[in-house]
C-alpha cells in the first residue's frame, strides 16, 4: 500500500479520529455501553497523539516509532472488538465499528512512519 501520509498528516487525521470517537457514537445512535467504550478509545488516541513528536502534538514526549506501535495495538483492539456483543449486538454500533476500523486501518497502513516528522 502506498505510504502517502507523513507523520504530521497522520497526527492531524488522529485528532479528527479522536473527536469522531467522542462525538459521533451518540449522534449515530450507537448503544450507550459502546458509546462509553468509544469515548475511552477516543481519549486514548488523544493522549497518544497529544504526546507524539510529529509536529502536531501538544507535548512531544514519545517518538513516531512508539506511536506506530501503539497504533498497531489499537488496531488489534479494534479488530478484537468484533467478537464483543457490545459492538455486534445492534446494527448501528456494528456499522459504526466497521467504518471506524476501516478508517483507522487506512490511516495506519498509508502512513510513512519513517518520513521526517517536520513535513
VONU-82743 format. One record per residue (C-alpha): z, y, x negated; residue in three letters. Coordinates in nm, 4 decimals. Layout:
N
SITE       zz       yy       xx type
SITE        Z        Y        X  ala
...
REM end
This chain:
119
SITE       zz       yy       xx type
SITE   0.0000   0.0000   0.0000  unk
SITE  -0.0881   0.3447  -0.1410  unk
SITE   0.2119   0.5449  -0.2650  unk
SITE   0.1257   0.8782  -0.1039  unk
SITE   0.4734   1.0305  -0.0699  unk
SITE   0.6609   1.1951  -0.3545  unk
SITE   1.0402   1.1566  -0.3654  unk
SITE   1.0694   1.5112  -0.2310  unk
SITE   0.8378   1.4355   0.0626  unk
SITE   1.0326   1.1163   0.1262  unk
SITE   1.3522   1.3226   0.1362  unk
SITE   1.2032   1.5608   0.3927  unk
SITE   1.0999   1.2610   0.6047  unk
SITE   1.4537   1.1203   0.5732  unk
SITE   1.6002   1.4442   0.7126  unk
SITE   1.3753   1.4020   1.0178  unk
SITE   1.4589   1.0336   1.0496  unk
SITE   1.8322   1.1057   1.0386  unk
SITE   1.8010   1.3815   1.3000  unk
SITE   1.5991   1.1487   1.5213  unk
SITE   1.8594   0.8744   1.4910  unk
SITE   2.1322   1.1103   1.6061  unk
SITE   1.9388   1.2812   1.8894  unk
SITE   1.6658   1.0527   2.0255  unk
SITE   1.8540   0.7433   2.1466  unk
SITE   2.0313   0.9365   2.4230  unk
SITE   1.7095   1.1123   2.5254  unk
SITE   1.5238   0.7798   2.5374  unk
SITE   1.7874   0.6038   2.7468  unk
SITE   1.8990   0.3648   2.4733  unk
SITE   2.2138   0.1768   2.5749  unk
SITE   2.5406   0.3575   2.4885  unk
SITE   2.6599   0.0960   2.2371  unk
SITE   2.3304   0.1162   2.0475  unk
SITE   2.3470   0.4979   2.0597  unk
SITE   2.6702   0.4832   1.8583  unk
SITE   2.5141   0.2389   1.6137  unk
SITE   2.2085   0.4615   1.5614  unk
SITE   2.4283   0.7692   1.5206  unk
SITE   2.6228   0.5886   1.2462  unk
SITE   2.2968   0.4870   1.0802  unk
SITE   2.1747   0.8471   1.1024  unk
SITE   2.4932   0.9695   0.9348  unk
SITE   2.4453   0.7025   0.6665  unk
SITE   2.0945   0.8332   0.5966  unk
SITE   2.2229   1.1927   0.5964  unk
SITE   2.4826   1.1080   0.3326  unk
SITE   2.2345   0.9206   0.1127  unk
SITE   1.9635   1.1841   0.1455  unk
SITE   2.2023   1.4741   0.1028  unk
SITE   2.3313   1.3367  -0.2264  unk
SITE   1.9974   1.2319  -0.3798  unk
SITE   1.8377   1.4200  -0.6698  unk
SITE   1.4904   1.4585  -0.5171  unk
SITE   1.4683   1.8314  -0.4642  unk
SITE   1.5814   1.8472  -0.1013  unk
SITE   1.9330   1.7098  -0.1338  unk
SITE   2.2436   1.9214  -0.0914  unk
SITE   2.4424   1.7771  -0.3847  unk
SITE   2.2221   1.5778  -0.6266  unk
SITE   2.4691   1.3029  -0.7197  unk
SITE   2.2513   0.9902  -0.7072  unk
SITE   1.9135   0.9137  -0.8599  unk
SITE   1.5963   0.8405  -0.6685  unk
SITE   1.6186   0.4831  -0.8036  unk
SITE   1.9593   0.4410  -0.6413  unk
SITE   1.8201   0.5987  -0.3232  unk
SITE   1.5407   0.3377  -0.3269  unk
SITE   1.7937   0.0535  -0.3497  unk
SITE   1.9893   0.1993  -0.0580  unk
SITE   1.6649   0.2374   0.1400  unk
SITE   1.5900  -0.1319   0.0862  unk
SITE   1.9411  -0.2236   0.2005  unk
SITE   1.8996  -0.0085   0.5124  unk
SITE   1.5631  -0.1738   0.5858  unk
SITE   1.7271  -0.5155   0.5593  unk
SITE   1.9908  -0.3943   0.8046  unk
SITE   1.7260  -0.2679   1.0484  unk
SITE   1.5369  -0.5972   1.0393  unk
SITE   1.8618  -0.7907   1.0772  unk
SITE   1.9498  -0.5858   1.3842  unk
SITE   1.6621  -0.7553   1.5698  unk
SITE   1.8940  -1.0544   1.6064  unk
SITE   2.1508  -0.8453   1.7969  unk
SITE   2.1635  -0.8313   2.1764  unk
SITE   2.2725  -0.4687   2.1387  unk
SITE   1.9192  -0.3969   2.0158  unk
SITE   1.7136  -0.6548   2.2055  unk
SITE   1.9111  -0.6609   2.5318  unk
SITE   1.7131  -0.3887   2.7052  unk
SITE   1.3565  -0.2610   2.6891  unk
SITE   1.4338   0.0996   2.5919  unk
SITE   1.6546   0.0042   2.2992  unk
SITE   1.4195  -0.2680   2.1780  unk
SITE   1.1194  -0.0327   2.1868  unk
SITE   1.3139   0.2419   2.0084  unk
SITE   1.4209  -0.0046   1.7409  unk
SITE   1.0663  -0.1308   1.6867  unk
SITE   0.9414   0.2251   1.6368  unk
SITE   1.2345   0.3182   1.4146  unk
SITE   1.1915   0.0116   1.1953  unk
SITE   0.8170   0.0715   1.1645  unk
SITE   0.8667   0.4370   1.0621  unk
SITE   1.1413   0.3542   0.8131  unk
SITE   0.9313   0.0757   0.6604  unk
SITE   0.6298   0.3052   0.6296  unk
SITE   0.8441   0.5763   0.4674  unk
SITE   0.9774   0.3317   0.2070  unk
SITE   0.6516   0.1486   0.1354  unk
SITE   0.4452   0.4660   0.0897  unk
SITE   0.6910   0.6433  -0.1413  unk
SITE   0.6206   0.6681  -0.5140  unk
SITE   0.9814   0.6462  -0.6299  unk
SITE   0.8666   0.6824  -0.9946  unk
SITE   0.6953   1.0184  -0.9397  unk
SITE   0.8522   1.3365  -1.0758  unk
SITE   1.1191   1.4465  -0.8283  unk
SITE   1.0154   1.8133  -0.8582  unk
SITE   0.6727   1.7534  -0.6984  unk
REM end
